[in-house]
Amino acid sequence: MELATNSKIFCSCSARYGAEPNESVCPACCGMPGMLPVTNKRVIELGMTAGMLTNCRINRVTTFDKKSYYYPDLPCSYQITQWYAPIAVDGGIEIETAGGGKTVGIKQIHLEEDAGKLVHDDWTGSTLIDFNRTSVPLIEIVSKPDLRSAEEVISYLERLRSLLKFAKVSDCRWEEGSMRCDVNLSIRPYGSTELGVRTEIKNMNSLSAIVRAIEYEEARHIDALECGTETLIQETRRWDDVKGQSFSMRTKETAADYRYFPDPNLVPVIIDDTWLGRIRASLPELPDEKARRYVSEYGLTEADCAILTSSRNFCDIFEEASRVSSAPKETAGWLIGDCMGYLRKKKLTADDLSLDPVKLGELVKMVNGGEVTRSAAKRILAAVIEENADPRQYSEAHDLAAQSDESAIGEAVSKVIRENDKMVRDYKSGKTKAMQGLFGCIMRELRGNGDPAVIQKLLQDSLDKIE
């Protein structure tokens, strides 16, 4: 999982996604002779945060080691990782399963650097190397073999992703490669305690693909054991989501194959009580805690809270906007309804919403105070999101203030009644839904700016007078 730092783990190059090929590189992360690594302090702190979120024990002395293997996108022919003293060990998180709650143990969390990226050109038959990702900081979270189905795996990954995104340890974007998963799978006869041959599927980058890969591998292992279709070996496999199959890449290495040894260029990192306490104090209120508080403090429904707490960004906007509007329920309604609708239309997520919470709070106050109608407020909201417009100034500039003048509204009511004789007769004959149609016509006549309460009153009075 890629950590949310500005720079790489052992040099000052940018770690941001989206740079041009080989734009974010320097002699250090390209493995040039004589260049020494320098540890990024923020990486250590985010590793500590991840450990605390997953109830791990933080190692007070943590070290870096060299993991030796050759691959073209690894310029030093070794990866700097943690083997002997990882940042965090012995933790676990709670997940929800079909059978109820369950604890998934976490063996360790270790920090490491990413490798580069190979770009294969089928047209020319050549392969290019992009070193931008080289030395981008990662954490690898190693779970214990406690997961028993694809459904449990997905529940675990979603829970993990929620915690780490909320604490801004990582943005956890599957589509950008900042969250990846290596699936290790084995089966055993019912009642047996001995795990079978293990295979690993590397670099899975979507939940749907993970489910399909697990189901395929499970069936393959069972067929091999029960029908003798093949001999299972410990190996690393690649998943082809188009073909719906996994393919062997290489036999699975053991720790001895990697020849781990302490990196002599990086000194041990000592975490004292002060540093540890500061990181613990910086932990945010987590999604479950926020949801419970929103229910008890603001009277929101659990369903609404689940949507709000799905994103730290959404929560931050909601809390500040509610402070301004003094109307948490209405503010939540605007975020969950109109803002989510806007995001779906633009194919964005809650994390992508760029909205000034103070301006949202002011808009909610304007609606609640009758200054603008809900229809007009929707137009204003779009301008606030897209242009960072001031809601009051935008309302004045576009003549969106609610019309409450009874004479002007009365004229619109009379005009609509004259021009819609059938709807009037339908209403008088008992078809009460015709009232809604007349109301809509009046609102259109007033360009969506009429005060709904005044319209309702004058329309009802007018219809009552008709024989």
HELIX and SHEET records of a PDB file:
HELIX    1   1 LYS A   41  LEU A   53  1                                  13    
HELIX    2   2 ALA A  150  PHE A  166  1                                  17    
HELIX    3   3 TRP A  174  GLU A  176  5                                   3    
HELIX    4   4 LEU A  207  CYS A  227  1                                  21    
HELIX    5   5 ALA A  255  TYR A  258  1                                   4    
HELIX    6   6 ASP A  273  ALA A  281  1                                   9    
HELIX    7   7 PRO A  287  ARG A  293  1                                   7    
HELIX    8   8 TYR A  294  TYR A  298  3                                   5    
HELIX    9   9 GLU A  302  LEU A  308  1                                   7    
HELIX   10  10 ARG A  312  SER A  325  1                                  14    
HELIX   11  11 PRO A  328  GLY A  333  1                                   6    
HELIX   12  12 TRP A  334  CYS A  339  3                                   6    
HELIX   13  13 MET A  340  LYS A  346  1                                   7    
HELIX   14  14 ALA A  350  ASP A  352  5                                   3    
HELIX   15  15 PRO A  357  ASN A  368  1                                  12    
HELIX   16  16 ARG A  374  GLU A  387  1                                  14    
HELIX   17  17 PRO A  391  ALA A  397  1                                   7    
HELIX   18  18 GLU A  406  GLU A  419  1                                  14    
HELIX   19  19 ASP A  421  LYS A  428  1                                   8    
HELIX   20  20 ALA A  434  GLU A  445  1                                  12    
HELIX   21  21 PRO A  452  LYS A  465  1                                  14    
SHEET    1   A 4 ARG A  57  ILE A  58  0                                        
SHEET    2   A 4 ALA A  88  THR A  97 -1                                        
SHEET    3   A 4 GLY A 100  GLU A 113 -1                                        
SHEET    4   A 4 PRO A 137  SER A 143 -1                                        
SHEET    1   B 2 VAL A  61  THR A  62  0                                        
SHEET    2   B 2 VAL A 269  ILE A 270 -1                                        
SHEET    1   C 3 TYR A  78  THR A  81  0                                        
SHEET    2   C 3 ASP A  65  SER A  68 -1                                        
SHEET    3   C 3 PHE A 261  PRO A 262 -1                                        
SHEET    1   D 2 LYS A 117  ASP A 121  0                                        
SHEET    2   D 2 SER A 126  ASP A 130 -1                                        
SHEET    1   E 4 CYS A 181  LEU A 185  0                                        
SHEET    2   E 4 THR A 199  MET A 204 -1                                        
SHEET    3   E 4 GLU A 235  ASP A 240  1                                        
SHEET    4   E 4 GLN A 245  THR A 251 -1                                        
END                                                                             
